[in-house]
Amino acid sequence: MKAEEIALSAAELVGGDRNRTHGDKMENHSKIAMVWNGILCAAGKKPYEPLDAHDVANLMEGLKIARRYAGSFNEDDYIDGAGYSALAGEIAHRMGK
């Protein structure tokens, strides 16, 4: 799969099926941040600052990067990683970062 195909596949996922399934990107990632912050707090792990939607998108991209180093090749790790990178950029823009 070529780089252009990976980027196009990621764009289709971010703006298509996943957007319809999970709703607004900012709202979805903000809710994930709330859940993760609650889990961290309950576990006694208090982050210096609470996670936000931008952190969530970056952490999910990091998860995809980590998966590239485990197991066998899976092109979805690259497609999803590109998608999370794009989401992080959009969320950062919307947040005025």
Backbone as XML, in Angstrom:
<?xml version="1.0"?>
<chain id="A" units="angstrom">
  <residue number="1" name="MET">
    <atom name="N" x="0.848" y="-1.173" z="0.000"/>
    <atom name="CA" x="0.000" y="0.000" z="0.000"/>
    <atom name="C" x="0.895" y="1.238" z="0.000"/>
  </residue>
  <residue number="2" name="LYS">
    <atom name="N" x="0.616" y="2.163" z="-0.902"/>
    <atom name="CA" x="1.398" y="3.389" z="-1.015"/>
    <atom name="C" x="0.940" y="4.426" z="0.007"/>
  </residue>
  <residue number="3" name="ALA">
    <atom name="N" x="1.818" y="5.395" z="0.269"/>
    <atom name="CA" x="1.520" y="6.439" z="1.253"/>
    <atom name="C" x="0.207" y="7.147" z="0.937"/>
  </residue>
  <residue number="4" name="GLU">
    <atom name="N" x="-0.032" y="7.421" z="-0.340"/>
    <atom name="CA" x="-1.272" y="8.106" z="-0.728"/>
    <atom name="C" x="-2.495" y="7.267" z="-0.384"/>
  </residue>
  <residue number="5" name="GLU">
    <atom name="N" x="-2.374" y="5.952" z="-0.555"/>
    <atom name="CA" x="-3.487" y="5.055" z="-0.248"/>
    <atom name="C" x="-3.748" y="5.005" z="1.253"/>
  </residue>
  <residue number="6" name="ILE">
    <atom name="N" x="-2.676" y="5.010" z="2.042"/>
    <atom name="CA" x="-2.836" y="5.024" z="3.496"/>
    <atom name="C" x="-3.545" y="6.309" z="3.915"/>
  </residue>
  <residue number="7" name="ALA">
    <atom name="N" x="-3.084" y="7.442" z="3.391"/>
    <atom name="CA" x="-3.686" y="8.737" z="3.747"/>
    <atom name="C" x="-5.142" y="8.816" z="3.307"/>
  </residue>
  <residue number="8" name="LEU">
    <atom name="N" x="-5.446" y="8.336" z="2.117"/>
    <atom name="CA" x="-6.835" y="8.358" z="1.639"/>
    <atom name="C" x="-7.724" y="7.440" z="2.464"/>
  </residue>
  <residue number="9" name="SER">
    <atom name="N" x="-7.216" y="6.271" z="2.807"/>
    <atom name="CA" x="-7.995" y="5.349" z="3.644"/>
    <atom name="C" x="-8.272" y="5.969" z="5.010"/>
  </residue>
  <residue number="10" name="ALA">
    <atom name="N" x="-7.261" y="6.620" z="5.584"/>
    <atom name="CA" x="-7.445" y="7.284" z="6.878"/>
    <atom name="C" x="-8.476" y="8.401" z="6.762"/>
  </residue>
  <residue number="11" name="ALA">
    <atom name="N" x="-8.402" y="9.186" z="5.698"/>
    <atom name="CA" x="-9.356" y="10.283" z="5.497"/>
    <atom name="C" x="-10.775" y="9.761" z="5.364"/>
  </residue>
  <residue number="12" name="GLU">
    <atom name="N" x="-10.944" y="8.655" z="4.662"/>
    <atom name="CA" x="-12.274" y="8.068" z="4.513"/>
    <atom name="C" x="-12.826" y="7.606" z="5.860"/>
  </residue>
  <residue number="13" name="LEU">
    <atom name="N" x="-11.965" y="7.029" z="6.693"/>
    <atom name="CA" x="-12.412" y="6.569" z="8.023"/>
    <atom name="C" x="-12.763" y="7.742" z="8.925"/>
  </residue>
  <residue number="14" name="VAL">
    <atom name="N" x="-11.901" y="8.741" z="8.952"/>
    <atom name="CA" x="-12.093" y="9.886" z="9.845"/>
    <atom name="C" x="-13.341" y="10.681" z="9.475"/>
  </residue>
  <residue number="15" name="GLY">
    <atom name="N" x="-13.576" y="10.853" z="8.190"/>
    <atom name="CA" x="-14.717" y="11.655" z="7.749"/>
    <atom name="C" x="-15.941" y="10.849" z="7.384"/>
  </residue>
  <residue number="16" name="GLY">
    <atom name="N" x="-15.825" y="9.537" z="7.395"/>
    <atom name="CA" x="-16.926" y="8.696" z="6.932"/>
    <atom name="C" x="-17.548" y="7.866" z="8.034"/>
  </residue>
  <residue number="17" name="ASP">
    <atom name="N" x="-17.328" y="6.558" z="7.958"/>
    <atom name="CA" x="-17.974" y="5.608" z="8.861"/>
    <atom name="C" x="-17.763" y="5.937" z="10.334"/>
  </residue>
  <residue number="18" name="ARG">
    <atom name="N" x="-16.537" y="6.214" z="10.713"/>
    <atom name="CA" x="-16.264" y="6.452" z="12.132"/>
    <atom name="C" x="-16.892" y="7.748" z="12.606"/>
  </residue>
  <residue number="19" name="ASN">
    <atom name="N" x="-16.933" y="8.743" z="11.738"/>
    <atom name="CA" x="-17.578" y="9.999" z="12.104"/>
    <atom name="C" x="-19.070" y="9.769" z="12.319"/>
  </residue>
  <residue number="20" name="ARG">
    <atom name="N" x="-19.678" y="8.971" z="11.456"/>
    <atom name="CA" x="-21.104" y="8.676" z="11.608"/>
    <atom name="C" x="-21.355" y="7.809" z="12.846"/>
  </residue>
  <residue number="21" name="THR">
    <atom name="N" x="-20.470" y="6.879" z="13.101"/>
    <atom name="CA" x="-20.640" y="5.968" z="14.229"/>
    <atom name="C" x="-20.389" y="6.646" z="15.572"/>
  </residue>
  <residue number="22" name="HIS">
    <atom name="N" x="-19.320" y="7.445" z="15.656"/>
    <atom name="CA" x="-18.887" y="7.991" z="16.938"/>
    <atom name="C" x="-19.249" y="9.462" z="17.141"/>
  </residue>
  <residue number="23" name="GLY">
    <atom name="N" x="-19.775" y="10.117" z="16.135"/>
    <atom name="CA" x="-20.185" y="11.511" z="16.274"/>
    <atom name="C" x="-19.038" y="12.499" z="16.198"/>
  </residue>
  <residue number="24" name="ASP">
    <atom name="N" x="-19.291" y="13.697" z="16.683"/>
    <atom name="CA" x="-18.327" y="14.777" z="16.628"/>
    <atom name="C" x="-17.000" y="14.368" z="17.262"/>
  </residue>
  <residue number="25" name="LYS">
    <atom name="N" x="-15.911" y="14.605" z="16.558"/>
    <atom name="CA" x="-14.586" y="14.176" z="16.995"/>
    <atom name="C" x="-14.191" y="14.805" z="18.327"/>
  </residue>
  <residue number="26" name="MET">
    <atom name="N" x="-14.415" y="16.110" z="18.442"/>
    <atom name="CA" x="-14.040" y="16.829" z="19.654"/>
    <atom name="C" x="-14.838" y="16.315" z="20.857"/>
  </residue>
  <residue number="27" name="GLU">
    <atom name="N" x="-16.135" y="16.157" z="20.683"/>
    <atom name="CA" x="-16.988" y="15.668" z="21.772"/>
    <atom name="C" x="-16.586" y="14.246" z="22.169"/>
  </residue>
  <residue number="28" name="ASN">
    <atom name="N" x="-16.372" y="13.390" z="21.187"/>
    <atom name="CA" x="-16.002" y="12.001" z="21.448"/>
    <atom name="C" x="-14.687" y="11.926" z="22.223"/>
  </residue>
  <residue number="29" name="HIS">
    <atom name="N" x="-13.680" y="12.644" z="21.750"/>
    <atom name="CA" x="-12.375" y="12.585" z="22.412"/>
    <atom name="C" x="-12.396" y="13.288" z="23.772"/>
  </residue>
  <residue number="30" name="SER">
    <atom name="N" x="-13.239" y="14.283" z="23.942"/>
    <atom name="CA" x="-13.397" y="14.921" z="25.256"/>
    <atom name="C" x="-14.005" y="13.945" z="26.260"/>
  </residue>
  <residue number="31" name="LYS">
    <atom name="N" x="-14.984" y="13.167" z="25.817"/>
    <atom name="CA" x="-15.596" y="12.173" z="26.700"/>
    <atom name="C" x="-14.606" y="11.067" z="27.056"/>
  </residue>
  <residue number="32" name="ILE">
    <atom name="N" x="-13.799" y="10.660" z="26.090"/>
    <atom name="CA" x="-12.759" y="9.667" z="26.376"/>
    <atom name="C" x="-11.806" y="10.233" z="27.422"/>
  </residue>
  <residue number="33" name="ALA">
    <atom name="N" x="-11.426" y="11.505" z="27.277"/>
    <atom name="CA" x="-10.527" y="12.140" z="28.252"/>
    <atom name="C" x="-11.142" y="12.111" z="29.648"/>
  </residue>
  <residue number="34" name="MET">
    <atom name="N" x="-12.446" y="12.392" z="29.755"/>
    <atom name="CA" x="-13.112" y="12.359" z="31.056"/>
    <atom name="C" x="-13.036" y="10.972" z="31.686"/>
  </residue>
  <residue number="35" name="VAL">
    <atom name="N" x="-13.282" y="9.943" z="30.881"/>
    <atom name="CA" x="-13.232" y="8.565" z="31.382"/>
    <atom name="C" x="-11.804" y="8.222" z="31.809"/>
  </residue>
  <residue number="36" name="TRP">
    <atom name="N" x="-10.830" y="8.533" z="30.962"/>
    <atom name="CA" x="-9.435" y="8.226" z="31.292"/>
    <atom name="C" x="-8.992" y="8.983" z="32.539"/>
  </residue>
  <residue number="37" name="ASN">
    <atom name="N" x="-9.377" y="10.256" z="32.664"/>
    <atom name="CA" x="-9.028" y="11.018" z="33.864"/>
    <atom name="C" x="-9.637" y="10.378" z="35.107"/>
  </residue>
  <residue number="38" name="GLY">
    <atom name="N" x="-10.884" y="9.906" z="34.991"/>
    <atom name="CA" x="-11.529" y="9.222" z="36.112"/>
    <atom name="C" x="-10.804" y="7.954" z="36.503"/>
  </residue>
  <residue number="39" name="ILE">
    <atom name="N" x="-10.385" y="7.189" z="35.509"/>
    <atom name="CA" x="-9.648" y="5.949" z="35.780"/>
    <atom name="C" x="-8.314" y="6.273" z="36.448"/>
  </residue>
  <residue number="40" name="LEU">
    <atom name="N" x="-7.598" y="7.260" z="35.920"/>
    <atom name="CA" x="-6.312" y="7.643" z="36.503"/>
    <atom name="C" x="-6.477" y="8.116" z="37.945"/>
  </residue>
  <residue number="41" name="CYS">
    <atom name="N" x="-7.520" y="8.881" z="38.197"/>
    <atom name="CA" x="-7.791" y="9.384" z="39.543"/>
    <atom name="C" x="-8.138" y="8.227" z="40.486"/>
  </residue>
  <residue number="42" name="ALA">
    <atom name="N" x="-9.014" y="7.327" z="40.051"/>
    <atom name="CA" x="-9.422" y="6.189" z="40.876"/>
    <atom name="C" x="-8.242" y="5.284" z="41.206"/>
  </residue>
  <residue number="43" name="ALA">
    <atom name="N" x="-7.290" y="5.222" z="40.280"/>
    <atom name="CA" x="-6.104" y="4.392" z="40.482"/>
    <atom name="C" x="-5.035" y="5.119" z="41.308"/>
  </residue>
  <residue number="44" name="GLY">
    <atom name="N" x="-5.339" y="6.361" z="41.692"/>
    <atom name="CA" x="-4.369" y="7.131" z="42.461"/>
    <atom name="C" x="-3.283" y="7.755" z="41.621"/>
  </residue>
  <residue number="45" name="LYS">
    <atom name="N" x="-3.470" y="7.758" z="40.311"/>
    <atom name="CA" x="-2.503" y="8.331" z="39.379"/>
    <atom name="C" x="-3.020" y="9.692" z="38.946"/>
  </residue>
  <residue number="46" name="LYS">
    <atom name="N" x="-2.576" y="10.711" z="39.581"/>
    <atom name="CA" x="-3.071" y="12.042" z="39.266"/>
    <atom name="C" x="-2.109" y="12.720" z="38.297"/>
  </residue>
  <residue number="47" name="PRO">
    <atom name="N" x="-2.536" y="12.923" z="37.059"/>
    <atom name="CA" x="-1.651" y="13.611" z="36.114"/>
    <atom name="C" x="-1.468" y="15.066" z="36.533"/>
  </residue>
  <residue number="48" name="TYR">
    <atom name="N" x="-0.361" y="15.647" z="36.116"/>
    <atom name="CA" x="-0.070" y="17.042" z="36.418"/>
    <atom name="C" x="-1.218" y="17.925" z="35.964"/>
  </residue>
  <residue number="49" name="GLU">
    <atom name="N" x="-1.685" y="17.704" z="34.762"/>
    <atom name="CA" x="-2.868" y="18.379" z="34.231"/>
    <atom name="C" x="-3.798" y="17.304" z="33.692"/>
  </residue>
  <residue number="50" name="PRO">
    <atom name="N" x="-5.105" y="17.496" z="33.809"/>
    <atom name="CA" x="-6.034" y="16.500" z="33.245"/>
    <atom name="C" x="-5.833" y="16.377" z="31.730"/>
  </residue>
  <residue number="51" name="LEU">
    <atom name="N" x="-6.042" y="15.178" z="31.247"/>
    <atom name="CA" x="-5.988" y="14.935" z="29.805"/>
    <atom name="C" x="-7.146" y="15.654" z="29.129"/>
  </residue>
  <residue number="52" name="ASP">
    <atom name="N" x="-6.927" y="16.061" z="27.863"/>
    <atom name="CA" x="-8.007" y="16.654" z="27.081"/>
    <atom name="C" x="-8.145" y="15.892" z="25.764"/>
  </residue>
  <residue number="53" name="ALA">
    <atom name="N" x="-9.044" y="16.347" z="24.914"/>
    <atom name="CA" x="-9.327" y="15.668" z="23.642"/>
    <atom name="C" x="-8.072" y="15.545" z="22.784"/>
  </residue>
  <residue number="54" name="HIS">
    <atom name="N" x="-7.238" y="16.570" z="22.773"/>
    <atom name="CA" x="-6.006" y="16.549" z="21.983"/>
    <atom name="C" x="-5.051" y="15.477" z="22.502"/>
  </residue>
  <residue number="55" name="ASP">
    <atom name="N" x="-4.932" y="15.380" z="23.837"/>
    <atom name="CA" x="-4.092" y="14.338" z="24.433"/>
    <atom name="C" x="-4.574" y="12.949" z="24.019"/>
  </residue>
  <residue number="56" name="VAL">
    <atom name="N" x="-5.882" y="12.753" z="24.042"/>
    <atom name="CA" x="-6.452" y="11.445" z="23.696"/>
    <atom name="C" x="-6.073" y="11.058" z="22.266"/>
  </residue>
  <residue number="57" name="ALA">
    <atom name="N" x="-6.256" y="11.979" z="21.318"/>
    <atom name="CA" x="-5.917" y="11.670" z="19.924"/>
    <atom name="C" x="-4.437" y="11.338" z="19.795"/>
  </residue>
  <residue number="58" name="ASN">
    <atom name="N" x="-3.567" y="12.091" z="20.479"/>
    <atom name="CA" x="-2.133" y="11.813" z="20.426"/>
    <atom name="C" x="-1.790" y="10.480" z="21.078"/>
  </residue>
  <residue number="59" name="LEU">
    <atom name="N" x="-2.426" y="10.166" z="22.195"/>
    <atom name="CA" x="-2.176" y="8.890" z="22.862"/>
    <atom name="C" x="-2.651" y="7.718" z="22.009"/>
  </residue>
  <residue number="60" name="MET">
    <atom name="N" x="-3.769" y="7.885" z="21.325"/>
    <atom name="CA" x="-4.254" y="6.814" z="20.441"/>
    <atom name="C" x="-3.298" y="6.608" z="19.271"/>
  </residue>
  <residue number="61" name="GLU">
    <atom name="N" x="-2.747" y="7.706" z="18.749"/>
    <atom name="CA" x="-1.737" y="7.567" z="17.699"/>
    <atom name="C" x="-0.524" y="6.819" z="18.253"/>
  </residue>
  <residue number="62" name="GLY">
    <atom name="N" x="-0.133" y="7.136" z="19.483"/>
    <atom name="CA" x="0.980" y="6.425" z="20.126"/>
    <atom name="C" x="0.707" y="4.943" z="20.278"/>
  </residue>
  <residue number="63" name="LEU">
    <atom name="N" x="-0.544" y="4.595" z="20.587"/>
    <atom name="CA" x="-0.928" y="3.187" z="20.679"/>
    <atom name="C" x="-0.698" y="2.490" z="19.340"/>
  </residue>
  <residue number="64" name="LYS">
    <atom name="N" x="-1.083" y="3.151" z="18.266"/>
    <atom name="CA" x="-0.909" y="2.555" z="16.937"/>
    <atom name="C" x="0.568" y="2.407" z="16.590"/>
  </residue>
  <residue number="65" name="ILE">
    <atom name="N" x="1.381" y="3.380" z="17.015"/>
    <atom name="CA" x="2.823" y="3.275" z="16.784"/>
    <atom name="C" x="3.383" y="2.089" z="17.565"/>
  </residue>
  <residue number="66" name="ALA">
    <atom name="N" x="2.988" y="1.945" z="18.818"/>
    <atom name="CA" x="3.462" y="0.816" z="19.630"/>
    <atom name="C" x="3.076" y="-0.514" z="19.006"/>
  </residue>
  <residue number="67" name="ARG">
    <atom name="N" x="1.880" y="-0.595" z="18.467"/>
    <atom name="CA" x="1.420" y="-1.855" z="17.859"/>
    <atom name="C" x="2.241" y="-2.221" z="16.626"/>
  </residue>
  <residue number="68" name="ARG">
    <atom name="N" x="2.827" y="-1.227" z="15.965"/>
    <atom name="CA" x="3.661" y="-1.512" z="14.788"/>
    <atom name="C" x="4.885" y="-2.330" z="15.161"/>
  </residue>
  <residue number="69" name="TYR">
    <atom name="N" x="5.287" y="-2.250" z="16.423"/>
    <atom name="CA" x="6.480" y="-2.945" z="16.886"/>
    <atom name="C" x="6.161" y="-4.294" z="17.523"/>
  </residue>
  <residue number="70" name="ALA">
    <atom name="N" x="4.887" y="-4.650" z="17.591"/>
    <atom name="CA" x="4.479" y="-5.908" z="18.209"/>
    <atom name="C" x="3.756" y="-6.761" z="17.174"/>
  </residue>
  <residue number="71" name="GLY">
    <atom name="N" x="3.985" y="-8.033" z="17.216"/>
    <atom name="CA" x="3.284" y="-8.934" z="16.302"/>
    <atom name="C" x="3.727" y="-8.766" z="14.866"/>
  </residue>
  <residue number="72" name="SER">
    <atom name="N" x="2.852" y="-9.152" z="13.974"/>
    <atom name="CA" x="3.178" y="-9.083" z="12.552"/>
    <atom name="C" x="2.639" y="-7.791" z="11.939"/>
  </residue>
  <residue number="73" name="PHE">
    <atom name="N" x="3.062" y="-7.516" z="10.722"/>
    <atom name="CA" x="2.652" y="-6.311" z="9.997"/>
    <atom name="C" x="1.134" y="-6.249" z="9.874"/>
  </residue>
  <residue number="74" name="ASN">
    <atom name="N" x="0.589" y="-5.078" z="10.165"/>
    <atom name="CA" x="-0.846" y="-4.835" z="10.013"/>
    <atom name="C" x="-1.007" y="-3.425" z="9.470"/>
  </residue>
  <residue number="75" name="GLU">
    <atom name="N" x="-1.411" y="-3.310" z="8.210"/>
    <atom name="CA" x="-1.496" y="-1.978" z="7.611"/>
    <atom name="C" x="-2.507" y="-1.077" z="8.309"/>
  </residue>
  <residue number="76" name="ASP">
    <atom name="N" x="-3.463" y="-1.657" z="9.007"/>
    <atom name="CA" x="-4.423" y="-0.842" z="9.762"/>
    <atom name="C" x="-3.738" y="0.017" z="10.818"/>
  </residue>
  <residue number="77" name="ASP">
    <atom name="N" x="-2.614" y="-0.457" z="11.378"/>
    <atom name="CA" x="-1.894" y="0.345" z="12.367"/>
    <atom name="C" x="-1.396" y="1.648" z="11.745"/>
  </residue>
  <residue number="78" name="TYR">
    <atom name="N" x="-1.048" y="1.616" z="10.475"/>
    <atom name="CA" x="-0.568" y="2.808" z="9.779"/>
    <atom name="C" x="-1.742" y="3.697" z="9.347"/>
  </residue>
  <residue number="79" name="ILE">
    <atom name="N" x="-2.796" y="3.081" z="8.875"/>
    <atom name="CA" x="-3.993" y="3.842" z="8.475"/>
    <atom name="C" x="-4.601" y="4.535" z="9.693"/>
  </residue>
  <residue number="80" name="ASP">
    <atom name="N" x="-4.799" y="3.773" z="10.766"/>
    <atom name="CA" x="-5.374" y="4.354" z="11.982"/>
    <atom name="C" x="-4.440" y="5.397" z="12.591"/>
  </residue>
  <residue number="81" name="GLY">
    <atom name="N" x="-3.132" y="5.156" z="12.546"/>
    <atom name="CA" x="-2.171" y="6.136" z="13.061"/>
    <atom name="C" x="-2.268" y="7.450" z="12.299"/>
  </residue>
  <residue number="82" name="ALA">
    <atom name="N" x="-2.386" y="7.360" z="10.969"/>
    <atom name="CA" x="-2.552" y="8.568" z="10.156"/>
    <atom name="C" x="-3.867" y="9.262" z="10.492"/>
  </residue>
  <residue number="83" name="GLY">
    <atom name="N" x="-4.899" y="8.466" z="10.724"/>
    <atom name="CA" x="-6.199" y="9.032" z="11.079"/>
    <atom name="C" x="-6.148" y="9.764" z="12.412"/>
  </residue>
  <residue number="84" name="TYR">
    <atom name="N" x="-5.502" y="9.158" z="13.419"/>
    <atom name="CA" x="-5.396" y="9.817" z="14.721"/>
    <atom name="C" x="-4.530" y="11.072" z="14.639"/>
  </residue>
  <residue number="85" name="SER">
    <atom name="N" x="-3.500" y="11.049" z="13.806"/>
    <atom name="CA" x="-2.686" y="12.242" z="13.609"/>
    <atom name="C" x="-3.540" y="13.373" z="13.034"/>
  </residue>
  <residue number="86" name="ALA">
    <atom name="N" x="-4.360" y="13.043" z="12.049"/>
    <atom name="CA" x="-5.254" y="14.040" z="11.446"/>
    <atom name="C" x="-6.268" y="14.546" z="12.473"/>
  </residue>
  <residue number="87" name="LEU">
    <atom name="N" x="-6.819" y="13.637" z="13.272"/>
    <atom name="CA" x="-7.760" y="14.046" z="14.321"/>
    <atom name="C" x="-7.086" y="14.981" z="15.321"/>
  </residue>
  <residue number="88" name="ALA">
    <atom name="N" x="-5.871" y="14.646" z="15.724"/>
    <atom name="CA" x="-5.142" y="15.493" z="16.673"/>
    <atom name="C" x="-4.953" y="16.890" z="16.103"/>
  </residue>
  <residue number="89" name="GLY">
    <atom name="N" x="-4.633" y="16.961" z="14.815"/>
    <atom name="CA" x="-4.469" y="18.267" z="14.175"/>
    <atom name="C" x="-5.755" y="19.063" z="14.142"/>
  </residue>
  <residue number="90" name="GLU">
    <atom name="N" x="-6.855" y="18.403" z="13.786"/>
    <atom name="CA" x="-8.150" y="19.091" z="13.745"/>
    <atom name="C" x="-8.568" y="19.555" z="15.143"/>
  </residue>
  <residue number="91" name="ILE">
    <atom name="N" x="-8.400" y="18.686" z="16.125"/>
    <atom name="CA" x="-8.789" y="19.035" z="17.491"/>
    <atom name="C" x="-7.923" y="20.187" z="18.014"/>
  </residue>
  <residue number="92" name="ALA">
    <atom name="N" x="-6.616" y="20.142" z="17.744"/>
    <atom name="CA" x="-5.727" y="21.227" z="18.171"/>
    <atom name="C" x="-6.174" y="22.548" z="17.563"/>
  </residue>
  <residue number="93" name="HIS">
    <atom name="N" x="-6.547" y="22.509" z="16.310"/>
    <atom name="CA" x="-7.027" y="23.718" z="15.633"/>
    <atom name="C" x="-8.308" y="24.226" z="16.297"/>
  </residue>
  <residue number="94" name="ARG">
    <atom name="N" x="-9.241" y="23.319" z="16.550"/>
    <atom name="CA" x="-10.517" y="23.704" z="17.176"/>
    <atom name="C" x="-10.319" y="24.218" z="18.592"/>
  </residue>
  <residue number="95" name="MET">
    <atom name="N" x="-9.304" y="23.704" z="19.289"/>
    <atom name="CA" x="-9.025" y="24.133" z="20.652"/>
    <atom name="C" x="-8.179" y="25.405" z="20.702"/>
  </residue>
  <residue number="96" name="GLY">
    <atom name="N" x="-7.665" y="25.825" z="19.555"/>
    <atom name="CA" x="-6.822" y="27.010" z="19.512"/>
    <atom name="C" x="-5.435" y="26.792" z="20.098"/>
  </residue>
  <residue number="97" name="LYS">
    <atom name="N" x="-4.950" y="25.554" z="19.979"/>
    <atom name="CA" x="-3.615" y="25.230" z="20.520"/>
    <atom name="C" x="-2.536" y="25.743" z="19.615"/>
  </residue>
</chain>
